[in-house]
Amino acid sequence: MIDNKKSDKGRYLQRQVDKDQAIRSSLRRLDAAGIDPIIPRFDCLIALNLSAPTISRMQRRNELPRFEEISPGRKGWRRATLLEVISGRRTWPKLETNGQSKDLIK
């Protein structure tokens, strides 16, 4: 019985590796074609290692860009935007507070 659990875990891990390789292959093809794909919100959460409520709060404070709507109920960021968020290279908009501008991300 324990052997079955180990083999189930091994099959699960192999499926995850196969899925990851397929995603990377798709992204390489899109890059070669010059297409900037939209990464679904769930995958953005995983990439940033943040919870959905934290990202929502940061978006309300203009610390992160809003998600683009792919279809009703499905949102995400363009890959280039996600990479800018991860690397911290992007200059985010300033928030006006009582007539004074305030940098949100330093």
N, C-alpha and C positions, 0 to 999 in steps of 0.2 A: 504494500500500500504506500509506503514512503517513496519507493522507487517511482510510482506513478506521479506523485506530487513533484518530484525532482524533474521528471521528464516533461511534465506540463509546464513547469517554470522554464525549462530549456527551450521548449517550443515557443512559449510566449516571448522570451528574449530574442529568439531568432526572428520571429515575426516583426518585432520592433526594429531590429537591425535592418531587415529587408525593407521595411517602410521608410526608415531613415535614408537608406541608399536610394530608394526610388524618388524621394523628395529632393535629395541633392542632385540627382540626375536631371530631374525636371527643371530645377533652378538653373543648372548649367545650360540646358537647352534654351531657356528663356533669356538668359544673359547673352548667349550667342546671337539670339534673334533681336536683341536690343529692347526686350519687353521688361517693364518694371511690374512684377506681379503684386497682387494684394495678398498680404499674409493675414489669415483669419485672426480675430481677436484672441481666441484661446491660445493660439501659437505665440502671439505677441506676449501674453501673460507669462507663458513658460519661458520665453527668451529673456524677459526682464526680471523673472523671479519675483513678481509682485502680484498681489491679489487684485481681483476685479474692483473692489471698493476703493483700494488705494489708487489705482489708475484713474478711476472716476473722479476722486477728490483732486488729484493732480491736474486732470483736464479742466475741472471747474476753476482751478486757480491759475489756469493758463501755463502750467509748468510742463505740460505735454500737449501735443496736438490732438485734435478730435479724431476719432476713427472715421474713415470713409465708409459710406453705406454701400455694400456690394449688392444687396437685395433686402427686402423687408426682413428685419430680424437678424441679418448677417452683416457684420461690420469687420473692418480690419484696417491696417496701415499698409501703404506701399512698402515694398522691401527697402527702398532707399531711405524712407522716413524711419523705419525701424532701425536701420543701421546707424542713422544719425542720432537717434535717441540712445542707442546702446553706447555709442562712442562719445556722446556728449559734445559733439562738434557744432551742433546747430545753435544759433542764437534765437532764443525764444522771445515772443513778444513781451513788452513791459505792461504791467498792470497799473492803471491810473488809480491812485488812492488819495482822496482829498486834494486834488490838484497837483500832487507830487507823483512822479513816476518812480517805480521801484523795480529793480532787477529781481526776477524770481529765481533764476538759476545763475550761479556764479561759476 
